[in-house]
């Protein structure tokens, strides 16, 4: 029955079976992850009594771990031309990290849990993105990545809502919620094992695997540089949650605001991918950067919590315009058989910057002013958009089809 639904969906919307199934895997995994994500910074600061600076260190290390692994896992998946072993092991590690989090009574154990969760993400992400790339044609990249991001983010809508419900039922027993989060993560693993299939491919020799920097598409180099500039100011979303609390919202209300962000993100992800296929990813990405700049500017300026209900949905639109579209963009800049390495280089670079940005934001928050991290992020996003606009004429691609996708 599920297979029939996949076939019908594929025929109607041009989404392959693997992409459809991977979307649902990510849906359940994100229910698990997002049940706990908005609770972790609150758990650390309110229950374990650590400072915001420590939250920044934990999130920075966690995200950097994921990103540093992505380049190695991507390279290895290219070497063996096998994506599934990395995807399966990654989702499994992330699922079991929820149990470790429930056992945490000191912040170093929370760091261990977050480390294992992001370790799993680092193993699976580049291989999964390569699997999506291999499962669709060039003309379907935008909508395929958009569909995956939509279901992934839809899980991020249900996850926090489930957390709110459980907080009420369990009388704010956060630890038990961490344990319960393991269940949807396990369901995602089962779906992955049953429905996702990978075509057999011949392993690459080391000479075929080399990705020489001088031979890399200039478009990829420029996009990587712009993304690094942007990421220096793009700190963890945990700071948006803490800023919301700083403005006076209660825990449950804060989670509702986070749900609103994810709902908007999910709704706009597929349309953003389809638009990128038609008018070009560059235009969509630049628009997303400018929206981010405005959102962070106002997160720094506002003093009234009512503006949160406007800013979080607009932030969701930014995410829809950049996350899936950015991956689709990269997938067309490199050879398919080396896509894992390319995704890994990109995501590892961004991860290192994410560590720095979260660390910088934590220090700014504590030692200067809670508004400063958002002003800093706004500036780096605006500079990135200007650089993208200024350098866009230099972006060149080898095929007319790809050029049309990029809006060149």
C-alpha positions as CSV (number, residue, x, y, z in Angstrom):
1,X,0.0,0.0,0.0
2,X,2.8,2.4,0.9
3,X,4.6,1.5,-2.3
4,X,1.5,2.3,-4.3
5,X,1.3,5.7,-2.7
6,X,5.0,6.3,-3.5
7,X,4.3,5.4,-7.2
8,X,1.3,7.7,-7.4
9,X,3.1,10.6,-5.8
10,X,6.1,10.1,-8.1
11,X,3.9,10.2,-11.2
12,X,2.0,13.3,-10.0
13,X,4.8,15.4,-8.6
14,X,8.0,14.0,-10.1
15,X,9.4,12.8,-6.8
16,X,11.3,9.5,-6.9
17,X,10.6,6.5,-4.6
18,X,13.8,7.0,-2.7
19,X,13.3,10.7,-2.2
20,X,9.7,10.1,-1.0
21,X,10.8,7.4,1.5
22,X,13.8,9.4,2.7
23,X,11.4,12.3,3.3
24,X,9.4,10.2,5.7
25,X,12.5,8.9,7.4
26,X,13.6,12.5,8.1
27,X,10.1,13.3,9.2
28,X,10.2,10.8,12.0
29,X,13.8,11.6,12.9
30,X,13.0,15.2,13.2
31,X,10.0,14.6,15.4
32,X,12.5,12.9,17.7
33,X,15.1,15.6,17.4
34,X,12.7,18.6,17.6
35,X,10.9,17.1,20.6
36,X,14.0,17.8,22.6
37,X,15.8,20.6,20.7
38,X,13.9,23.6,22.1
39,X,14.0,21.9,25.6
40,X,17.8,21.4,25.7
41,X,18.9,25.1,26.2
42,X,16.1,25.5,28.7
43,X,17.1,22.3,30.4
44,X,20.7,23.4,30.6
45,X,20.0,26.9,31.9
46,X,16.9,26.3,34.1
47,X,17.4,22.7,35.4
48,X,21.2,22.3,35.4
49,X,22.0,25.9,36.1
50,X,24.6,26.5,33.5
51,X,25.4,29.8,31.8
52,X,24.4,30.8,28.2
53,X,28.1,30.8,27.3
54,X,28.2,27.1,28.2
55,X,25.1,26.5,26.0
56,X,27.0,28.2,23.2
57,X,30.1,26.0,23.7
58,X,27.9,22.8,23.8
59,X,26.0,23.8,20.6
60,X,29.2,24.9,18.9
61,X,31.0,21.7,19.6
62,X,28.0,19.6,18.7
63,X,27.5,21.3,15.3
64,X,31.2,21.4,14.6
65,X,31.4,17.6,15.2
66,X,28.7,17.0,12.7
67,X,30.3,19.2,10.1
68,X,33.8,17.9,10.5
69,X,32.6,14.4,10.0
70,X,30.7,15.2,6.8
71,X,33.7,15.7,4.7
72,X,35.1,12.3,5.7
73,X,31.9,10.4,5.5
74,X,31.1,12.1,2.1
75,X,34.6,11.1,0.8
76,X,34.2,7.6,2.0
77,X,30.7,7.2,0.5
78,X,32.2,8.4,-2.8
79,X,35.1,6.0,-2.5
80,X,32.9,3.0,-2.0
81,X,30.0,4.4,-4.0
82,X,27.7,3.2,-1.2
83,X,25.5,5.7,0.7
84,X,23.1,3.4,2.7
85,X,25.6,2.2,5.4
86,X,26.4,5.7,6.3
87,X,22.8,6.8,6.3
88,X,21.6,3.8,8.5
89,X,24.4,4.1,11.1
90,X,23.9,7.9,11.3
91,X,20.2,7.8,12.0
92,X,20.8,5.0,14.5
93,X,23.3,6.9,16.5
94,X,21.1,10.0,16.6
95,X,18.2,7.9,17.9
96,X,20.1,6.4,20.8
97,X,21.5,9.8,21.8
98,X,18.1,10.6,23.2
99,X,18.5,8.0,25.8
100,X,21.9,9.4,26.8
101,X,20.3,12.8,27.2
102,X,17.7,11.4,29.5
103,X,20.4,10.1,31.7
104,X,22.2,13.5,31.9
105,X,22.5,15.1,35.4
106,X,25.5,17.3,34.6
107,X,26.2,19.4,31.5
108,X,29.2,17.3,30.3
109,X,26.9,14.4,29.8
110,X,24.5,16.6,27.8
111,X,27.5,17.5,25.7
112,X,28.1,13.7,25.2
113,X,24.5,13.2,24.1
114,X,24.6,16.2,21.7
115,X,28.0,14.9,20.4
116,X,26.5,11.5,19.6
117,X,23.5,13.1,18.0
118,X,25.6,15.3,15.8
119,X,28.1,12.5,15.2
120,X,25.2,10.6,13.6
121,X,24.2,13.6,11.6
122,X,27.7,14.0,10.4
123,X,27.9,10.4,9.2
124,X,24.5,10.4,7.4
125,X,24.0,13.8,5.9
126,X,26.3,14.0,2.9
127,X,25.6,10.4,2.0
128,X,21.9,11.0,2.2
129,X,22.1,14.2,0.1
130,X,24.2,12.2,-2.5
131,X,21.5,9.5,-2.5
132,X,18.9,12.1,-3.2
133,X,21.1,13.5,-6.0
134,X,21.4,10.1,-7.5
135,X,17.6,9.4,-7.2
136,X,16.4,12.4,-9.4
137,X,17.2,14.1,-12.6
138,X,18.8,17.6,-12.9
139,X,15.4,19.2,-13.7
140,X,14.0,17.8,-10.4
141,X,16.7,18.7,-8.0
142,X,15.0,21.8,-6.6
143,X,11.7,20.1,-5.9
144,X,13.4,16.9,-4.7
145,X,15.5,18.6,-2.1
146,X,12.6,20.9,-1.3
147,X,10.3,17.9,-0.7
148,X,12.8,16.3,1.6
149,X,13.2,19.6,3.5
150,X,9.5,20.0,3.7
151,X,8.9,16.6,5.4
152,X,12.0,17.0,7.5
153,X,10.7,20.3,8.8
154,X,7.1,19.0,9.1
155,X,8.6,16.7,11.7
156,X,10.0,19.7,13.4
157,X,6.4,21.0,13.7
158,X,5.0,17.9,15.2
159,X,8.0,17.3,17.5
160,X,7.7,20.5,19.6
161,X,3.9,20.2,19.7
162,X,4.3,16.7,21.0
163,X,6.8,18.1,23.6
164,X,4.2,20.7,24.7
165,X,1.6,18.0,25.1
166,X,3.9,15.8,27.0
167,X,5.1,18.6,29.3
168,X,1.5,19.1,30.3
169,X,0.7,15.3,30.7
170,X,4.0,14.5,32.5
171,X,4.1,17.6,34.7
172,X,7.2,19.1,33.1
173,X,9.2,15.8,33.4
174,X,11.8,16.8,30.7
175,X,13.9,13.6,31.2
176,X,11.0,11.3,30.4
177,X,10.3,13.3,27.2
178,X,14.0,12.7,26.2
179,X,13.4,9.0,26.6
180,X,10.1,9.0,24.6
181,X,11.9,10.9,21.8
182,X,13.7,7.6,21.0
183,X,10.5,6.0,19.7
184,X,9.9,8.2,16.5
185,X,13.6,8.0,15.8
186,X,13.4,4.2,15.8
187,X,10.4,4.3,13.5
188,X,12.5,6.3,11.0
189,X,15.2,3.7,11.1
190,X,12.7,0.9,10.3
191,X,11.3,2.9,7.3
192,X,14.8,3.4,6.0
193,X,15.6,-0.3,6.2
194,X,12.4,-1.3,4.5
195,X,11.8,1.2,1.7
196,X,15.0,2.9,0.6
197,X,17.1,1.1,-2.0
198,X,20.4,2.1,-3.5
199,X,21.7,1.1,-7.0
200,X,24.9,-0.9,-7.0
201,X,27.8,1.1,-8.3
202,X,31.5,0.3,-8.8
203,X,33.8,1.7,-6.2
204,X,36.1,4.4,-7.3
205,X,39.9,4.1,-7.3
206,X,41.8,6.9,-5.6
207,X,42.8,8.5,-8.9
208,X,39.1,8.8,-9.9
209,X,38.2,10.1,-6.5
210,X,40.6,13.1,-6.4
211,X,38.8,16.4,-6.4
212,X,41.5,18.9,-7.3
213,X,40.8,22.4,-6.0
214,X,42.1,24.1,-9.2
215,X,39.7,22.0,-11.2
216,X,36.6,22.6,-9.1
217,X,33.8,24.7,-10.7
218,X,34.4,28.4,-9.8
219,X,30.7,28.6,-9.0
220,X,31.2,26.2,-6.1
221,X,34.2,28.1,-4.8
222,X,32.4,31.4,-4.8
223,X,29.3,29.9,-3.2
224,X,31.5,28.3,-0.5
225,X,33.2,31.6,0.2
226,X,29.9,33.4,0.5
227,X,28.5,30.7,2.8
228,X,31.4,30.9,5.1
229,X,31.1,34.7,5.4
230,X,27.4,34.3,6.2
231,X,27.9,31.4,8.7
232,X,30.3,33.4,10.9
233,X,27.2,35.4,12.1
234,X,24.6,32.6,11.8
235,X,24.7,31.2,15.4
236,X,22.7,28.3,16.7
237,X,18.9,28.7,16.8
238,X,19.2,28.1,20.5
239,X,20.0,31.8,20.8
240,X,16.6,32.6,19.1
241,X,14.9,30.5,21.7
242,X,16.8,32.1,24.6
243,X,16.1,35.6,23.1
244,X,12.4,34.7,23.1
245,X,12.6,33.7,26.8
246,X,14.6,36.9,27.4
247,X,11.6,38.9,26.1
248,X,9.3,37.3,28.7
249,X,7.7,34.3,27.0
250,X,7.1,31.1,29.1
251,X,8.6,27.8,28.1
252,X,5.5,26.4,26.4
253,X,4.8,29.7,24.6
254,X,8.4,29.8,23.4
255,X,8.0,26.3,22.0
256,X,4.8,27.4,20.2
257,X,6.8,30.2,18.5
258,X,9.4,27.7,17.4
259,X,6.6,25.4,16.0
260,X,5.3,28.4,14.0
261,X,8.8,28.9,12.5
262,X,9.0,25.2,11.5
263,X,5.5,25.2,10.1
264,X,6.3,28.1,7.8
265,X,9.6,26.5,6.8
266,X,7.7,23.3,5.9
267,X,5.0,25.1,3.9
268,X,7.4,27.1,1.8
269,X,10.1,24.5,1.2
270,X,8.6,22.7,-1.8
271,X,7.4,26.0,-3.5
272,X,10.9,27.4,-3.0
273,X,12.5,24.4,-4.7
274,X,10.1,24.5,-7.6
275,X,10.7,28.3,-8.0
276,X,14.5,27.6,-8.0
277,X,14.1,25.0,-10.8
278,X,12.3,27.7,-12.8
279,X,14.0,31.1,-12.1
280,X,17.3,30.1,-10.8
281,X,18.7,29.2,-7.4
282,X,20.9,32.3,-7.1
283,X,18.0,34.6,-7.0
284,X,16.2,32.5,-4.4
285,X,19.3,32.2,-2.2
286,X,20.0,36.0,-2.3
287,X,16.5,36.7,-1.3
288,X,16.8,34.3,1.6
289,X,20.0,36.0,2.8
290,X,18.4,39.4,2.8
291,X,15.4,38.1,4.7
292,X,17.7,36.6,7.3
293,X,19.5,40.0,7.7
294,X,16.2,41.7,8.4
295,X,15.0,39.1,10.8
296,X,18.2,39.1,12.9
297,X,18.2,42.9,12.8
298,X,14.7,43.0,14.4
299,X,15.5,40.2,16.8
300,X,18.1,42.7,18.1
301,X,15.9,45.7,18.1
302,X,12.6,44.6,19.6
303,X,11.7,45.0,23.2
304,X,8.1,43.7,22.9
305,X,7.6,39.9,22.7
306,X,4.6,40.2,20.4
307,X,6.9,40.8,17.5
308,X,8.2,37.2,18.0
309,X,5.0,35.9,16.3
310,X,5.9,37.8,13.1
311,X,9.7,37.2,13.2
312,X,9.7,33.4,13.6
313,X,7.4,32.8,10.5
314,X,9.6,35.1,8.4
315,X,12.6,33.3,9.7
316,X,11.0,30.1,8.5
317,X,10.6,31.6,5.0
318,X,14.4,32.3,5.0
319,X,15.1,28.7,5.8
320,X,12.8,27.4,3.0
321,X,14.6,29.7,0.5
322,X,18.1,28.6,1.5
323,X,18.4,25.0,2.9
324,X,17.0,22.7,0.2
325,X,17.8,25.2,-2.6
326,X,21.4,25.5,-1.4
327,X,21.9,21.7,-1.6
328,X,20.2,21.5,-5.0
329,X,22.5,24.3,-6.2
330,X,25.6,22.4,-5.0
331,X,24.4,19.1,-6.5
332,X,24.6,20.7,-10.0
333,X,28.1,22.1,-9.6
334,X,30.0,18.9,-9.2
335,X,30.1,15.4,-10.8
336,X,27.5,13.1,-9.3
337,X,29.9,10.5,-8.3
338,X,31.9,13.0,-6.3
339,X,28.9,14.8,-4.7
340,X,29.5,13.3,-1.3
341,X,33.0,14.9,-1.1
342,X,31.6,18.2,-2.4
343,X,28.7,18.2,0.2
344,X,31.2,17.3,2.8
345,X,33.6,20.1,2.0
346,X,30.8,22.6,2.1
347,X,29.1,21.3,5.3
348,X,32.4,20.9,7.1
349,X,33.4,24.5,6.3
350,X,30.0,25.7,7.5
351,X,30.3,23.6,10.6
352,X,33.6,25.1,11.7
353,X,32.1,28.5,11.2
354,X,29.0,27.4,13.2
355,X,31.2,26.5,16.1
356,X,32.8,29.9,16.0
357,X,29.6,31.8,15.5
358,X,27.9,30.1,18.5
359,X,30.9,30.7,20.6
360,X,31.0,34.3,19.6
361,X,27.3,34.8,20.1
362,X,27.5,33.3,23.6
363,X,30.4,35.6,24.6
364,X,28.6,38.7,23.1
365,X,25.4,37.7,24.9
366,X,27.1,37.4,28.3
367,X,29.7,40.1,28.2
368,X,28.3,42.8,25.9
369,X,24.5,42.7,25.4
370,X,21.9,40.2,24.4
371,X,21.1,42.2,21.3
372,X,24.6,42.3,19.9
373,X,24.7,38.7,18.5
374,X,21.7,39.4,16.3
375,X,23.1,42.7,15.0
376,X,26.3,40.9,14.1
377,X,24.4,38.1,12.3
378,X,22.4,40.7,10.4
379,X,25.5,42.4,9.1
380,X,27.2,39.2,8.0
381,X,24.1,38.1,6.1
382,X,23.7,41.5,4.4
383,X,27.4,41.4,3.3
384,X,27.0,37.9,2.0
385,X,24.0,38.9,-0.1
386,X,25.9,41.8,-1.6
387,X,28.9,39.6,-2.4
388,X,26.6,37.1,-4.1
389,X,25.0,39.8,-6.2
390,X,28.4,41.3,-7.1
391,X,30.0,38.0,-8.0
392,X,27.0,36.4,-9.7
393,X,28.1,37.6,-13.2
394,X,31.3,35.6,-12.7
395,X,29.4,32.4,-12.0
396,X,29.7,30.1,-14.9
397,X,28.4,26.6,-15.6
398,X,29.2,24.1,-18.4
399,X,25.6,23.3,-19.5
400,X,22.6,25.4,-20.6
401,X,20.3,23.4,-18.3
402,X,22.4,24.0,-15.2
403,X,22.8,27.6,-16.2
404,X,19.1,28.0,-16.4
405,X,18.6,26.5,-13.0
406,X,21.2,28.9,-11.5
407,X,19.5,31.8,-13.0
408,X,22.6,32.7,-14.9
